[in-house]
Amino acid sequence: MKEKLKKINLSEITPILKVSLIGVVVSILLVLLFAFVLKFVDLSSGTISLIDQIIKVLSILVAIVVLNKQDGNGLLVKSLITGAIYSVITFIVFSILNGGINFSVAILTDIIFSALVGGVCAILLNIIKKK
């Protein structure tokens, strides 16, 4: 049925930060694996962008699955927040790796996209859990 939106206490932020960091680690590992594959395969920039988005979605999915195993209560709200925090952390980490931070509107759209991905993952997990 409908999942009620509830307020999140500060004690609930720690697990959200932990699973967001798990998602970031998954992203880093997948990006390294993809970079290795790119040494042997020549792909168009459009294909690379698509695979980058797939890596992002898979990383957020892993984070949401871990979050769901820890505590499934209020999963939708926590997943939206997890997606957004994941996006901010990955932006900071990859900016540091690139040697500089460049703010743009694309960052805001990425945060919104990641939050929505987190929400969709929570909804899908809820549907799967009911079956």
TIFI-740028 format. One line per field, with one value per residue: x, y, z negated of N, C-alpha, C in turn; residue number from 1. Coordinates in steps of 0.2 Angstrom, whole numbers, plus 5000, padded with zeros to 4 digits. Atoms other than C-alpha are relative to their C-alpha. Layout:
nx <- X; ...
ny <- Y; ...
nz <- Z; ...
cax <- X; ...
cay <- Y; ...
caz <- Z; ...
cx <- X; ...
cy <- Y; ...
cz <- Z; ...
num <- NUM; ...
END
This chain:
nx <- 5004; 4996; 4995; 5001; 4994; 4999; 4995; 4994; 4996; 4992; 4997; 5001; 4996; 4994; 5000; 5001; 4993; 4996; 5002; 4997; 4993; 5000; 5001; 4994; 4994; 5003; 4999; 4993; 4997; 5003; 4997; 4994; 5001; 5002; 4994; 4996; 5003; 4999; 4993; 5000; 5005; 5001; 5007; 5002; 5001; 5007; 5000; 4997; 5005; 5005; 4997; 5000; 5006; 5001; 4996; 5003; 5006; 4998; 4997; 5006; 5004; 4997; 5001; 5007; 5001; 4997; 5004; 5006; 4999; 4999; 5006; 5005; 5005; 4999; 4995; 5000; 4997; 4993; 4997; 4999; 4994; 4994; 4998; 4997; 4994; 4995; 4998; 4996; 4994; 4996; 4997; 4994; 4995; 4997; 4997; 4993; 4996; 4999; 4995; 5004; 5007; 5004; 5008; 5004; 5007; 4999; 5000; 5007; 5004; 4998; 5003; 5007; 5001; 4998; 5005; 5005; 4998; 5001; 5007; 5003; 4997; 5004; 5007; 4999; 4998; 5006; 5004; 4997; 5001; 5007; 5001
ny <- 4994; 4994; 4999; 4994; 4996; 4998; 4996; 5004; 4998; 5000; 5006; 5004; 4997; 5004; 5006; 4998; 4998; 5006; 5003; 4996; 5001; 5007; 4998; 4997; 5005; 5004; 4995; 5000; 5006; 5001; 4995; 5003; 5006; 4997; 4997; 5006; 5003; 4995; 5001; 5005; 4999; 4993; 4999; 4993; 4996; 5001; 5007; 4999; 4996; 5005; 5005; 4996; 4999; 5007; 5000; 4996; 5003; 5007; 4998; 4998; 5006; 5004; 4996; 5000; 5007; 5000; 4996; 5003; 5006; 4998; 4998; 4999; 4995; 4994; 5002; 4996; 4994; 5001; 5001; 4994; 4996; 5003; 4998; 4994; 5000; 5003; 4995; 4995; 5003; 5002; 4994; 4998; 5005; 4999; 4994; 5000; 5004; 4996; 4995; 4994; 5000; 4996; 5000; 4998; 5002; 5008; 5003; 5000; 5005; 5007; 5001; 5002; 5007; 5005; 5001; 5004; 5007; 5003; 5001; 5005; 5006; 5001; 5002; 5006; 5005; 5001; 5004; 5007; 5003; 5002; 5006
nz <- 5000; 5000; 5006; 5002; 5001; 5007; 5002; 5001; 5006; 4999; 5001; 4993; 4995; 5000; 4995; 4993; 4998; 4999; 4994; 4994; 4999; 4997; 4993; 4997; 5000; 4994; 4994; 4999; 4997; 4993; 4995; 4998; 4995; 4993; 4997; 4997; 4994; 4994; 4997; 4995; 4996; 4998; 5000; 4999; 5007; 5002; 5003; 5006; 5004; 5002; 5005; 5007; 5003; 5003; 5006; 5005; 5002; 5004; 5006; 5004; 5001; 5005; 5006; 5002; 5003; 5006; 5004; 5001; 5005; 5006; 5003; 4995; 5002; 4997; 4994; 4994; 5002; 5001; 4994; 4997; 5003; 4998; 4993; 5000; 5003; 4996; 4994; 5003; 5001; 4994; 4997; 5004; 4999; 4993; 4998; 5003; 4996; 4994; 5002; 5001; 5001; 4995; 5001; 4995; 5001; 4999; 5006; 5003; 4996; 5002; 5007; 4999; 4997; 5005; 5005; 4997; 4999; 5007; 5001; 4996; 5002; 5006; 4998; 4997; 5006; 5003; 4996; 5000; 5007; 5001; 4996
cax <- 5000; 5006; 5022; 5019; 5032; 5040; 5052; 5070; 5079; 5098; 5101; 5095; 5107; 5122; 5116; 5111; 5129; 5136; 5126; 5130; 5148; 5145; 5138; 5153; 5165; 5154; 5155; 5174; 5177; 5165; 5173; 5190; 5184; 5176; 5193; 5202; 5190; 5192; 5210; 5205; 5189; 5185; 5168; 5159; 5157; 5138; 5141; 5153; 5140; 5127; 5138; 5142; 5124; 5122; 5136; 5128; 5111; 5119; 5129; 5113; 5104; 5117; 5116; 5097; 5098; 5110; 5099; 5084; 5092; 5097; 5081; 5066; 5056; 5054; 5063; 5057; 5062; 5079; 5082; 5079; 5091; 5103; 5103; 5106; 5120; 5128; 5128; 5136; 5149; 5154; 5155; 5167; 5177; 5179; 5182; 5197; 5203; 5201; 5211; 5197; 5179; 5168; 5150; 5137; 5118; 5123; 5127; 5110; 5102; 5113; 5108; 5090; 5092; 5101; 5088; 5075; 5085; 5085; 5067; 5063; 5075; 5065; 5048; 5055; 5062; 5045; 5036; 5048; 5047; 5028; 5029
cay <- 5000; 5018; 5021; 5035; 5049; 5052; 5064; 5057; 5059; 5063; 5046; 5039; 5050; 5039; 5023; 5034; 5041; 5024; 5017; 5032; 5029; 5010; 5017; 5028; 5014; 5003; 5018; 5019; 5001; 5000; 5016; 5008; 4992; 5002; 5012; 4995; 4989; 5006; 5002; 4988; 4994; 5010; 5017; 5033; 5047; 5044; 5025; 5031; 5043; 5029; 5017; 5031; 5033; 5014; 5014; 5027; 5018; 5001; 5010; 5018; 5002; 4993; 5007; 5006; 4987; 4988; 5002; 4991; 4976; 4987; 4995; 4995; 5008; 5024; 5017; 5029; 5045; 5038; 5032; 5049; 5057; 5043; 5046; 5064; 5062; 5049; 5062; 5075; 5063; 5056; 5074; 5079; 5063; 5064; 5082; 5080; 5066; 5078; 5091; 5104; 5108; 5115; 5120; 5120; 5117; 5099; 5096; 5100; 5090; 5075; 5077; 5077; 5062; 5052; 5056; 5050; 5034; 5031; 5033; 5022; 5009; 5010; 5008; 4993; 4984; 4987; 4979; 4964; 4962; 4961; 4947
caz <- 5000; 4997; 4987; 4976; 4976; 4959; 4951; 4950; 4933; 4932; 4926; 4943; 4952; 4948; 4957; 4972; 4972; 4971; 4985; 4996; 4993; 4998; 5014; 5017; 5014; 5027; 5039; 5037; 5040; 5055; 5063; 5061; 5069; 5083; 5085; 5087; 5100; 5110; 5112; 5123; 5131; 5140; 5136; 5141; 5128; 5129; 5124; 5110; 5103; 5103; 5094; 5081; 5078; 5076; 5064; 5054; 5054; 5048; 5035; 5028; 5029; 5019; 5006; 5005; 5003; 4989; 4981; 4983; 4974; 4960; 4957; 4969; 4960; 4969; 4984; 4997; 4987; 4982; 5000; 5007; 4995; 4998; 5017; 5014; 5002; 5013; 5027; 5016; 5010; 5027; 5034; 5020; 5022; 5041; 5041; 5029; 5040; 5055; 5046; 5045; 5041; 5055; 5049; 5062; 5064; 5070; 5052; 5046; 5059; 5054; 5036; 5041; 5052; 5039; 5026; 5038; 5042; 5023; 5022; 5037; 5030; 5013; 5022; 5032; 5016; 5008; 5022; 5023; 5004; 5005; 5018
cx <- 5004; 5005; 4999; 5007; 5001; 5006; 5006; 5004; 5008; 5003; 4999; 5004; 5006; 4999; 4999; 5007; 5004; 4998; 5002; 5007; 5001; 4999; 5005; 5005; 4998; 5002; 5008; 5003; 4997; 5003; 5007; 5000; 4999; 5007; 5004; 4997; 5001; 5007; 5000; 4994; 4999; 4993; 4999; 4999; 4993; 4999; 5003; 4995; 4995; 5002; 5002; 4994; 4998; 5004; 4997; 4993; 5002; 5003; 4995; 4996; 5003; 4999; 4993; 4999; 5003; 4996; 4994; 5001; 5001; 4994; 4995; 4995; 5002; 5004; 5000; 5003; 5008; 5003; 5001; 5006; 5006; 5003; 5003; 5007; 5005; 5003; 5005; 5007; 5004; 5002; 5006; 5006; 5003; 5002; 5007; 5004; 5002; 5004; 4996; 4993; 4997; 4992; 4997; 4993; 5000; 5000; 4994; 4996; 5002; 4998; 4993; 4999; 5002; 4995; 4994; 5001; 4999; 4993; 4997; 5003; 4996; 4993; 5001; 5001; 4993; 4995; 5002; 4999; 4993; 4998; 5003
cy <- 5006; 5000; 5007; 5004; 5002; 5004; 4995; 5004; 5000; 4994; 4995; 5003; 4996; 4994; 5003; 5002; 4994; 4997; 5004; 4999; 4993; 5001; 5003; 4995; 4995; 5004; 5000; 4994; 4998; 5005; 4997; 4994; 5002; 5003; 4994; 4998; 5005; 4999; 4995; 5001; 5007; 5001; 5008; 5003; 4999; 4993; 5001; 5003; 4995; 4995; 5004; 5000; 4993; 4998; 5003; 4997; 4994; 5002; 5002; 4994; 4996; 5003; 4999; 4993; 4999; 5004; 4996; 4994; 5003; 5002; 5003; 5005; 5007; 5000; 5006; 5007; 4999; 4998; 5006; 5004; 4996; 5001; 5007; 5001; 4996; 5004; 5005; 4997; 4998; 5007; 5003; 4995; 5001; 5007; 5001; 4996; 5003; 5006; 5007; 4999; 5005; 5000; 5002; 4998; 4992; 4997; 4999; 4995; 4993; 4998; 4998; 4993; 4995; 4999; 4996; 4993; 4997; 4999; 4995; 4993; 4997; 4997; 4993; 4994; 4999; 4996; 4993; 4997; 4998; 4993; 4994
cz <- 5000; 4994; 4998; 4999; 4993; 4999; 4999; 4994; 5002; 4999; 5006; 5005; 5001; 5005; 5007; 5003; 5002; 5006; 5006; 5001; 5003; 5007; 5004; 5001; 5006; 5006; 5002; 5003; 5007; 5005; 5001; 5004; 5007; 5003; 5003; 5006; 5006; 5003; 5006; 5005; 5001; 5000; 5001; 4993; 4998; 4996; 4993; 4995; 4998; 4995; 4993; 4996; 4997; 4994; 4994; 4997; 4996; 4994; 4995; 4998; 4994; 4993; 4997; 4997; 4993; 4995; 4998; 4995; 4993; 4996; 5006; 4999; 5003; 5006; 5005; 4998; 5000; 5007; 5004; 4998; 5002; 5007; 5000; 4997; 5004; 5005; 4998; 4999; 5006; 5004; 4996; 5001; 5007; 5002; 4997; 5004; 5007; 4999; 5000; 5000; 5005; 4998; 5006; 4999; 5001; 4993; 4996; 5003; 4998; 4993; 5000; 5003; 4996; 4995; 5003; 5001; 4993; 4999; 5004; 4997; 4993; 5002; 5003; 4995; 4996; 5004; 5000; 4993; 4999; 5004; 4997
num <- 1; 2; 3; 4; 5; 6; 7; 8; 9; 10; 11; 12; 13; 14; 15; 16; 17; 18; 19; 20; 21; 22; 23; 24; 25; 26; 27; 28; 29; 30; 31; 32; 33; 34; 35; 36; 37; 38; 39; 40; 41; 42; 43; 44; 45; 46; 47; 48; 49; 50; 51; 52; 53; 54; 55; 56; 57; 58; 59; 60; 61; 62; 63; 64; 65; 66; 67; 68; 69; 70; 71; 72; 73; 74; 75; 76; 77; 78; 79; 80; 81; 82; 83; 84; 85; 86; 87; 88; 89; 90; 91; 92; 93; 94; 95; 96; 97; 98; 99; 100; 101; 102; 103; 104; 105; 106; 107; 108; 109; 110; 111; 112; 113; 114; 115; 116; 117; 118; 119; 120; 121; 122; 123; 124; 125; 126; 127; 128; 129; 130; 131
END
